[in-house]
Amino acid sequence: MNCLPGRGPGMRPPWIRRARAAAAITAMAAAALLAAACGGSPSSTGAGGSPNAGGSANSTSAVAYASCMRSHGVPDYPDPDSSGQLPKIAAASQVGVSDSRLTAAQGACQALWPYQAPTQAQQRQQLTDDLKFAQCMRSHGVPNFPDPTAEPSGPRFLISVSRDGFDPHSPQILAKARACEYVLPAGTGLPSVTVSS
């Protein structure tokens, strides 16, 4: 269940999804961890990234993409909302054009699409960073903190509360996560985690 906005491809999310392209402040990461505890079912963050999906994006690039779409024959393509997110366009009729015109404009503006997938080099660097984070968590008294797994959208920690013996949403674990944040690149926030019971 997604409880928080997460990272789009190419972006590092807060604790649930680290935003690499946009700096996340520690307080937001803490709030993300606590908010992610919603519901009793397993939680997972998926990566958006289809040409019509929302997700975290640089507001300037989202505005540039919307402008490009309008200049390529989709005059009613909307600007990003107040949080900088592009709206989900599920059908060309939402923006008053044919499917072929929408597809052509998307193709012409693809380089400006703000939710680009991470490169292999970016994923390797993120995996290295996340491994350092896992080592730090183990050295700070969470011996079962797992190493990250490689996912198509980037590395992710898969944590089972029953198997690993800790709840990543607990204040104690969150405090340890904040203590280990120094091993990560400045401003990237806490790493991606998928939690099951």
Backbone bond lengths (Angstrom), bond angles and torsions (degrees), N, CA, C in turn:
res aa  C-N    CA-C-N  psi(-1)  N-CA   C-N-CA  omega(-1)  CA-C   N-CA-C  phi
1 M - - - 1.458 - - 1.519 108.11 -
2 N 1.283 119.11 125.82 1.458 121.87 175.76 1.510 109.00 -83.11
3 C 1.312 116.93 122.92 1.449 121.35 179.12 1.516 110.88 -107.15
4 L 1.310 117.17 -15.10 1.449 122.14 -174.39 1.510 110.25 -134.98
5 P 1.327 116.61 157.08 1.448 117.39 169.46 1.519 106.99 -65.87
6 G 1.281 117.55 138.68 1.439 119.96 -177.13 1.500 112.14 -119.61
7 R 1.262 114.87 -169.58 1.446 117.58 -177.91 1.500 110.53 -81.78
8 G 1.270 116.49 139.55 1.452 122.18 169.21 1.503 106.25 -81.84
9 P 1.322 119.02 166.87 1.445 119.97 179.12 1.516 110.04 -52.05
10 G 1.294 115.17 139.93 1.449 121.27 177.93 1.511 113.35 84.93
11 M 1.290 117.83 1.61 1.454 120.51 -176.99 1.522 107.83 -121.46
12 R 1.327 117.05 148.15 1.454 121.74 176.04 1.514 107.64 -96.59
13 P 1.358 118.01 134.40 1.451 120.56 -175.48 1.503 113.72 -90.72
14 P 1.380 117.12 169.04 1.443 119.23 165.15 1.519 107.56 -61.97
15 W 1.320 119.60 179.49 1.467 124.32 -175.79 1.512 110.10 -31.75
16 I 1.297 119.35 -42.67 1.449 120.52 176.66 1.516 109.48 -81.14
17 R 1.300 120.67 -31.73 1.462 123.19 175.95 1.520 107.96 -159.36
18 R 1.297 118.27 116.46 1.463 122.73 -171.84 1.515 111.27 -87.50
19 A 1.297 118.44 131.25 1.462 122.63 -178.94 1.522 109.25 -91.42
20 R 1.329 117.64 101.95 1.456 121.78 -179.59 1.516 109.62 -74.89
21 A 1.317 118.35 -39.44 1.456 121.10 -175.32 1.520 111.99 -77.19
22 A 1.318 117.17 -29.45 1.465 119.77 -179.13 1.514 107.86 -119.49
23 A 1.321 117.56 131.82 1.464 121.29 -177.27 1.517 110.06 -68.29
24 A 1.328 115.75 134.00 1.467 120.96 177.64 1.511 107.52 -111.99
25 I 1.296 118.13 136.29 1.456 119.97 -179.32 1.521 109.37 -86.38
26 T 1.292 115.77 152.03 1.458 121.89 -174.50 1.522 112.07 -56.82
27 A 1.306 117.45 -38.81 1.462 119.29 -178.83 1.520 111.30 -62.98
28 M 1.320 116.05 -37.66 1.467 119.16 178.48 1.526 109.69 -67.25
29 A 1.332 117.35 -38.50 1.457 120.21 178.97 1.523 110.18 -63.55
30 A 1.331 116.42 -40.47 1.461 119.97 178.58 1.518 110.23 -63.98
31 A 1.312 116.71 -44.53 1.469 120.27 178.49 1.520 110.60 -62.74
32 A 1.345 116.12 -37.29 1.463 119.94 179.46 1.518 110.85 -62.42
33 L 1.324 116.92 -42.22 1.462 120.63 179.12 1.513 110.96 -61.53
34 L 1.315 115.78 -46.57 1.454 119.20 -178.11 1.524 111.51 -68.23
35 A 1.320 116.88 -40.08 1.460 119.80 -179.86 1.515 111.43 -68.52
36 A 1.329 117.16 -28.69 1.459 120.34 -177.79 1.515 112.02 -68.38
37 A 1.306 117.00 -14.79 1.457 120.04 -179.08 1.521 112.21 -76.50
38 C 1.324 118.12 8.64 1.462 119.94 -177.17 1.520 111.13 -64.69
39 G 1.306 115.55 140.95 1.453 120.87 175.84 1.516 112.48 74.88
40 G 1.317 116.04 164.47 1.445 120.67 -179.09 1.508 112.58 -99.77
41 S 1.302 118.71 -4.09 1.450 120.53 -178.07 1.507 110.43 -86.36
42 P 1.345 117.59 164.28 1.443 119.92 177.77 1.509 110.50 -58.52
43 S 1.325 115.59 146.73 1.454 118.51 178.30 1.508 109.34 -114.16
44 S 1.287 114.55 148.49 1.452 120.53 179.00 1.500 107.55 -150.97
45 T 1.297 115.75 146.75 1.443 119.45 175.38 1.505 107.62 -110.49
46 G 1.299 115.54 128.37 1.448 120.22 177.34 1.500 108.57 -102.36
47 A 1.308 116.16 158.58 1.454 120.21 178.36 1.505 108.32 -96.47
48 G 1.302 115.78 127.08 1.457 120.00 175.91 1.507 109.13 -68.42
49 G 1.274 118.96 -148.42 1.432 119.51 169.29 1.501 115.76 122.36
50 S 1.321 119.59 -8.83 1.447 116.72 174.07 1.521 106.81 -68.36
51 P 1.312 118.67 157.31 1.451 119.05 -176.27 1.515 114.78 -57.16
52 N 1.289 119.00 -12.39 1.454 120.32 -179.41 1.517 112.78 -118.26
53 A 1.315 117.81 14.08 1.452 120.20 -178.02 1.510 110.62 -97.86
54 G 1.318 115.15 154.22 1.449 119.56 174.84 1.512 110.04 -88.57
55 G 1.312 116.12 -173.51 1.447 122.26 -179.28 1.506 107.54 149.64
56 S 1.308 116.84 179.13 1.450 119.42 178.90 1.510 110.03 -71.11
57 A 1.278 116.43 137.24 1.454 120.27 178.88 1.510 109.30 -152.74
58 N 1.287 114.97 156.94 1.443 120.96 173.42 1.522 106.22 -68.81
59 S 1.330 117.36 124.22 1.457 121.38 -175.67 1.524 112.15 -59.01
60 T 1.345 116.73 -38.37 1.462 120.34 179.42 1.513 110.87 -61.96
61 S 1.348 117.09 -43.56 1.459 119.46 -179.46 1.528 110.96 -70.31
62 A 1.328 118.03 -31.81 1.460 120.58 177.04 1.526 110.21 -66.68
63 V 1.333 117.18 -39.64 1.468 121.19 177.09 1.532 109.66 -65.38
64 A 1.333 117.21 -41.75 1.466 121.04 179.55 1.527 110.65 -63.17
65 Y 1.337 116.85 -39.22 1.461 120.51 178.94 1.524 110.30 -64.98
66 A 1.331 116.88 -46.63 1.467 120.46 179.74 1.525 110.55 -60.26
67 S 1.314 116.86 -42.46 1.465 121.35 178.50 1.526 111.11 -62.27
68 C 1.320 115.97 -42.91 1.463 120.93 178.26 1.532 110.64 -61.32
69 M 1.327 116.44 -44.61 1.465 119.96 179.82 1.523 110.60 -59.29
70 R 1.330 116.73 -42.12 1.466 119.71 179.20 1.528 110.65 -65.41
71 S 1.327 116.96 -39.45 1.466 119.87 -178.31 1.530 112.18 -73.67
72 H 1.324 116.63 -13.00 1.468 120.50 178.43 1.536 111.80 -108.32
73 G 1.310 116.30 33.25 1.458 119.73 169.28 1.509 116.99 95.31
74 V 1.331 118.46 13.40 1.459 121.19 176.32 1.536 106.91 -122.84
75 P 1.353 116.25 73.67 1.468 120.57 -171.79 1.524 114.93 -61.13
76 D 1.315 118.24 -23.73 1.466 120.81 -178.48 1.526 112.94 -97.29
77 Y 1.351 117.22 13.22 1.472 118.47 179.14 1.524 108.28 -64.58
78 P 1.340 118.02 126.71 1.473 121.05 -173.40 1.526 113.28 -77.87
79 D 1.323 114.82 153.56 1.453 121.20 171.78 1.519 108.37 -73.78
80 P 1.336 117.10 165.46 1.466 119.22 175.56 1.530 110.66 -63.13
81 D 1.325 115.12 156.55 1.460 119.56 178.77 1.533 110.19 -75.36
82 S 1.310 117.09 -175.68 1.466 121.75 -174.92 1.530 113.17 -63.59
83 S 1.336 117.07 -19.49 1.468 119.81 177.20 1.527 111.89 -95.54
84 G 1.338 116.61 6.83 1.461 120.40 177.05 1.513 114.39 85.42
85 Q 1.332 117.69 10.58 1.457 121.56 -177.81 1.522 111.02 -94.28
86 L 1.318 115.58 137.69 1.456 119.42 172.90 1.525 108.24 -79.15
87 P 1.328 117.67 141.29 1.462 119.09 179.78 1.521 110.87 -71.65
88 K 1.323 115.44 155.60 1.460 120.49 176.35 1.526 108.16 -76.85
89 I 1.314 115.58 123.46 1.464 121.34 176.71 1.528 106.48 -105.82
90 A 1.333 116.54 102.11 1.464 121.33 -176.08 1.521 112.40 -86.49
91 A 1.326 116.88 -21.31 1.459 120.36 -178.95 1.522 109.28 -148.47
92 A 1.320 115.53 145.05 1.459 120.51 -179.39 1.524 111.40 -58.96
93 S 1.316 116.77 -28.93 1.461 120.20 -179.65 1.532 112.07 -63.07
94 Q 1.334 117.66 -23.13 1.469 120.77 177.52 1.522 111.48 -62.26
95 V 1.323 116.54 -28.61 1.459 120.64 -178.53 1.533 111.03 -114.11
96 G 1.332 115.90 14.14 1.457 121.35 171.58 1.525 116.64 71.00
97 V 1.326 117.37 29.30 1.465 120.15 178.45 1.520 109.75 -133.10
98 S 1.331 115.58 172.86 1.456 120.58 176.92 1.530 109.80 -79.37
99 D 1.334 115.45 161.49 1.460 120.16 177.23 1.526 110.82 -58.11
100 S 1.323 117.03 -41.63 1.468 119.71 -177.66 1.532 111.18 -65.94
101 R 1.324 117.96 -37.15 1.464 120.13 178.66 1.532 110.38 -68.64
102 L 1.325 117.12 -43.00 1.464 120.20 178.51 1.531 110.22 -62.06
103 T 1.330 116.86 -44.66 1.467 121.17 180.00 1.523 110.88 -62.67
104 A 1.323 116.85 -42.03 1.472 120.49 179.39 1.531 110.76 -63.84
105 A 1.321 117.24 -42.83 1.462 120.72 179.12 1.523 110.83 -65.74
106 Q 1.331 116.96 -41.18 1.460 120.13 177.67 1.526 110.79 -60.50
107 G 1.321 116.12 -41.33 1.464 120.02 177.84 1.516 111.98 -63.40
108 A 1.334 116.32 -42.92 1.468 120.62 -179.18 1.533 111.73 -67.29
109 C 1.308 117.17 -29.35 1.469 121.32 -175.32 1.534 113.32 -103.25
110 Q 1.312 117.82 4.97 1.462 121.57 -174.23 1.529 113.26 -53.48
111 A 1.323 117.61 -38.72 1.475 120.14 -178.23 1.528 111.96 -63.39
112 L 1.329 117.30 -22.11 1.466 121.25 179.18 1.523 112.86 -93.27
113 W 1.339 116.68 -7.41 1.468 120.69 -178.38 1.526 108.46 -57.03
114 P 1.352 117.81 120.62 1.465 120.44 -171.97 1.519 115.44 -76.73
115 Y 1.324 118.33 -4.44 1.467 121.11 -176.59 1.528 110.24 -110.72
116 Q 1.317 117.89 53.81 1.456 122.24 -176.01 1.530 111.03 -73.48
117 A 1.320 115.52 147.48 1.462 120.97 177.38 1.529 109.89 -69.45
118 P 1.319 116.99 147.92 1.462 119.27 178.67 1.522 111.04 -69.41
119 T 1.308 115.35 148.77 1.465 119.90 175.39 1.520 108.40 -75.26
120 Q 1.332 116.33 166.03 1.465 119.72 177.35 1.522 110.43 -62.82
121 A 1.324 116.83 -37.99 1.468 120.27 178.76 1.529 110.62 -63.35
122 Q 1.339 117.28 -41.49 1.461 120.64 177.95 1.528 110.60 -64.29
123 Q 1.334 116.84 -40.37 1.460 119.79 179.17 1.527 111.45 -66.25
124 R 1.349 117.06 -39.31 1.469 120.11 177.65 1.534 110.54 -63.37
125 Q 1.340 116.58 -43.05 1.459 119.82 179.27 1.522 110.84 -64.68
126 Q 1.322 117.17 -41.38 1.457 120.62 178.34 1.522 110.44 -63.10
127 L 1.337 117.65 -40.03 1.463 120.90 178.63 1.533 110.15 -62.55
128 T 1.328 116.27 -43.09 1.467 120.73 177.04 1.522 110.59 -59.92
129 D 1.332 116.90 -46.50 1.465 121.65 178.68 1.521 111.17 -60.92
130 D 1.331 116.49 -44.74 1.460 120.88 -177.68 1.527 111.76 -68.23
131 L 1.337 117.80 -33.08 1.467 120.48 175.14 1.529 110.71 -63.53
132 K 1.342 116.51 -41.14 1.470 120.43 176.76 1.526 109.88 -61.75
133 F 1.323 116.26 -40.09 1.461 120.57 179.89 1.530 110.01 -63.44
134 A 1.345 117.28 -44.50 1.473 121.11 179.89 1.528 110.19 -61.52
135 Q 1.312 117.16 -42.40 1.469 120.77 178.77 1.527 110.41 -62.50
136 C 1.316 116.05 -41.84 1.466 120.34 178.55 1.525 110.60 -63.05
137 M 1.320 117.66 -43.74 1.465 120.42 -179.81 1.529 110.31 -61.73
138 R 1.333 117.13 -41.40 1.467 119.71 178.13 1.527 110.71 -64.26
139 S 1.337 116.77 -39.08 1.467 119.99 179.98 1.531 111.98 -72.06
140 H 1.337 116.94 -16.61 1.466 121.56 178.31 1.531 111.91 -98.95
141 G 1.334 117.43 22.41 1.461 120.37 172.02 1.510 116.25 93.99
142 V 1.340 118.21 19.06 1.463 120.55 174.55 1.537 105.87 -119.92
143 P 1.358 117.62 75.48 1.459 121.45 -170.58 1.524 114.97 -61.19
144 N 1.324 117.59 -25.68 1.467 120.32 -179.02 1.526 113.45 -94.95
145 F 1.331 117.92 12.14 1.459 119.20 179.87 1.524 107.29 -64.30
146 P 1.351 118.03 121.84 1.468 120.42 -173.75 1.521 112.84 -78.44
147 D 1.324 114.91 158.39 1.461 119.98 169.08 1.524 107.89 -72.05
148 P 1.324 117.97 156.20 1.466 119.95 179.05 1.533 110.97 -71.27
149 T 1.317 114.71 156.23 1.462 120.10 174.07 1.522 108.10 -107.97
150 A 1.313 115.86 151.59 1.464 120.70 178.09 1.519 108.23 -81.79
151 E 1.324 116.01 127.77 1.462 123.26 177.74 1.520 107.42 -123.35
152 P 1.334 118.98 158.36 1.469 120.06 178.41 1.526 113.43 -56.50
153 S 1.331 117.24 -31.71 1.462 120.77 -179.49 1.521 112.42 -89.61
154 G 1.313 117.19 1.01 1.453 121.89 -178.68 1.511 110.72 123.91
155 P 1.338 117.37 169.51 1.455 120.96 -178.68 1.528 111.93 -60.07
156 R 1.327 115.24 150.04 1.461 121.52 -179.01 1.525 108.21 -149.37
157 F 1.313 115.46 144.10 1.454 120.33 173.93 1.520 108.13 -90.45
158 L 1.336 116.58 128.04 1.461 122.51 176.18 1.523 106.69 -105.24
159 I 1.318 116.21 111.05 1.459 121.07 -175.18 1.521 109.63 -118.23
160 S 1.328 115.03 126.94 1.457 121.75 174.18 1.526 107.01 -107.36
161 V 1.319 116.49 118.85 1.459 120.97 -177.80 1.528 109.92 -58.17
162 S 1.344 117.38 -43.95 1.469 119.72 -177.78 1.522 111.45 -72.24
163 R 1.303 119.13 -40.68 1.471 122.12 -177.82 1.528 111.56 -74.41
164 D 1.349 116.33 -46.55 1.460 120.27 -173.26 1.526 112.99 -85.91
165 G 1.340 116.93 -17.06 1.462 120.39 173.51 1.515 116.06 80.39
166 F 1.326 117.90 19.45 1.466 119.72 175.84 1.519 109.07 -152.15
167 D 1.323 114.23 155.34 1.457 121.62 177.27 1.525 107.46 -104.74
168 P 1.339 118.94 115.45 1.463 120.07 -177.75 1.521 113.61 -65.84
169 H 1.334 117.20 -9.30 1.458 120.74 179.28 1.526 112.78 -93.69
170 S 1.338 116.94 -4.59 1.465 119.46 -177.69 1.525 110.18 -71.45
171 P 1.328 117.37 149.67 1.465 120.46 179.29 1.527 112.94 -57.47
172 Q 1.342 117.37 -35.30 1.457 120.43 -179.05 1.537 110.75 -66.20
173 I 1.327 116.74 -44.79 1.469 120.17 -179.38 1.522 109.59 -70.09
174 L 1.315 116.94 -38.79 1.457 120.14 177.82 1.526 110.91 -60.72
175 A 1.320 117.00 -40.39 1.470 120.54 178.55 1.528 110.23 -63.57
176 K 1.327 117.28 -40.29 1.468 120.60 178.21 1.525 110.33 -67.77
177 A 1.329 116.50 -37.69 1.471 120.34 177.95 1.530 109.74 -62.39
178 R 1.332 116.31 -43.18 1.466 119.41 177.90 1.524 111.07 -64.11
179 A 1.334 116.72 -35.20 1.468 120.47 178.63 1.534 110.95 -67.07
180 C 1.320 117.27 -27.31 1.469 121.32 -179.05 1.531 112.93 -94.38
181 E 1.296 117.63 -4.03 1.467 120.52 -177.06 1.526 111.97 -60.89
182 Y 1.341 117.01 -22.88 1.469 120.30 -178.59 1.534 112.71 -62.34
183 V 1.346 118.23 -22.03 1.473 119.52 -179.05 1.528 111.85 -78.66
184 L 1.314 117.17 -9.59 1.464 122.08 -177.49 1.524 110.00 -95.50
185 P 1.338 117.81 157.54 1.466 119.42 176.74 1.524 110.79 -56.86
186 A 1.314 115.73 141.05 1.460 121.63 -177.75 1.518 111.81 -53.51
187 G 1.336 115.89 133.96 1.454 121.68 174.59 1.510 115.91 78.54
188 T 1.343 118.51 5.84 1.464 118.75 -177.02 1.513 113.41 -90.19
189 G 1.303 117.97 -13.64 1.458 119.50 -179.78 1.517 111.57 78.74
190 L 1.310 116.19 -172.59 1.442 122.35 -177.17 1.531 111.35 -85.51
191 P 1.342 117.81 155.53 1.469 120.34 -173.11 1.524 115.01 -73.68
192 S 1.308 113.59 169.17 1.466 123.71 -178.62 1.512 110.87 -71.79
193 V 1.340 115.69 137.40 1.465 119.46 179.32 1.525 109.70 -141.11
194 T 1.311 115.50 139.32 1.457 122.46 172.65 1.506 106.29 -115.93
195 V 1.330 117.03 127.90 1.463 121.72 -172.31 1.523 110.63 -116.33
196 S 1.315 115.23 136.24 1.462 121.03 171.25 1.522 108.21 -127.79
197 S 1.319 116.05 163.27 1.469 118.63 -178.14 1.504 111.22 -82.07
